[in-house]
Amino acid sequence: MPVRVRCSRGHAVALRAATSAVSLFVVGALVAACDSSSSESASAPSSSAVASEPANPAAQVAQPLPDNAVDNAVGELDGLIDSLMKSTKIPGLAVAVVHGGEAVYAKGFGVAEVGTDREVGPDTVFPLASMSKPIGSTVIARLVTDNVVGWDTPVAENLPGFALSDPWVTSHVTIGDMYAHRSGLPDHAGDKLEDMGYDRAQIIERLRYLPLDPFRISYAYTNFGLTAAAESAARKAGTDWDALSENMIYGPLGMTHTSSRFADFEAESDRVVGHVEVDGEWVKTPEQRDPDAQAPAGGVSSSVNDVARWMAMVLANGSHNGAQLIDPDALLPAITPQVISSHPSSPEARAGNYGYGFNVSVTEGGRTQMSHSGAFLMGAGTSVLFLPSADVAIVALSNASPIGAVDALTGEFADLVQFGEVRHDWRTLYAGAYASISEPSGDLVGDQSPTNPAPAQPLSDYVGNYRNDVYGPAVVRESDGTLVLGMGPNGVTTHDLTHWDGDTFTFTLRNENAALGSVSKVTFTGPGMTENGSGARRMVIEYYDDESSDGVFIRSDR
């Protein structure tokens, strides 16, 4: 359901608020489309530029920065963070700022886990969620630098068996297309398959069953499209993505507490626990998010001290310690617009753009800005923002399910750098944009069960094997007088079905793509549903009726 967000000057834009917490990184693109935007990026002259070269008019900004802009903005951070922690009560937060090639601010606040005294510090490790995408993009840029792959290398070239529903698109979709989310795959394609227990290879294999929008002119955020591209690149490099990331970026930059493996995150002694909000209180998440299946898109864990090293490299145009780790020509496509991600809502508004793993656009100060947010419904909110023309970047990591707090903080900081004051109420804007993801999904949410429901058929009429091309097999079995729905590989994900009315049952769920209290209908239909008990012919599951599939599971054992 779209959420309308009104920006400071009254320009309304629609945020596609998918139930997946990971989808919230698109909030950056949303704010980019507002006149008061602060979620984009800018190009600054290269540090290696010759002083005598003529100025590039396309890189100029009419409004100069305030005196001591970055130092003054950094000086405001403690106060901003203190008020943010008090107003949101989020358990833990870590923040770092890079300027002049080094971290000029790196602090932790609050606790890593409620009910303990484990304080958050600048080396505390957090899951980055979708902030993994820009970091992974620099891994690809390093491969481009080394001539292992190009941004224009087809995914299928190095990923045997890869296919989409259109053979022409299959052979032409490139690594860059997937990193720009312009393949035509549906929004968040494959995310629900991950929740069902499918692994990375199984999910990528099932992308072939999904419908496609027009190639290269449609923007739809897809974790597993990007993951397929990363997997293809890693195979060309002769290794797996986790090792590739370590060898290409984490190791060379000295990011000693950074990994793309969930097991490494769990092994860190100084790491956070995710938290969710229940009845106004932050409590430990019922299940820590394991994002290994989509590691290139959302599986990095790191500290702000480590992320600061990466931010410094990006601001230095791929340089680290005087050496060119990434060629500027390989990095430039990633941090410049490749597709419109959010169209202007009015003639005077600006578009939001996406590069290769980075949100890219122009602020009201006329400065290019790169950014990306990350969010896990099960307890992570992250944000990184670059203003290259001011030679500054900020990262904010939290261990709370996304409420817009970290995004608001980076937006406030960007205002302070550019204007010397916080010009807009980023906290209200982002809180409103994120609010919908904590709302339960399903047509029956909040409804009371019928007082006099129509009776169900004998439970044996519903028992059987069903199948959907996208979501695979499903089995309905009877257990102790009730129906149980099993889905995913070997029926690993189970739901107890509760009778609602007639041939309609329900189940509740909570996972990375469904908030607490979500309810799905399960309706059995078909010519066999008669009084003679000949049985159901198909099952329609509301929760899986989305852009990827019609939610219809056909009986396969008759």
PyMOL commands that set and color helices and strands:
alter all, ss='L'
color gray80, all
select helices_A, chain A and resi 21-32+57-59+69-88+129-145+155-157+167-172+175-179+191-195+200-209+223-237+241-253+262-267+292-298+304-315+328-331+388-390+405-419+426-438+459-461+489-491
alter helices_A, ss='H'
color red, helices_A
select strands_A, chain A and resi 2-6+12-16+92-99+102-110+126-127+275-278+281-284+301-302+319-320+323-324+339-342+352-354+359-362+368-376+380-387+392-398+464-468+472-479+482-487+493-501+504-511+514-525+538-546+549-555
alter strands_A, ss='S'
color yellow, strands_A
deselect
rebuild
show_as cartoon
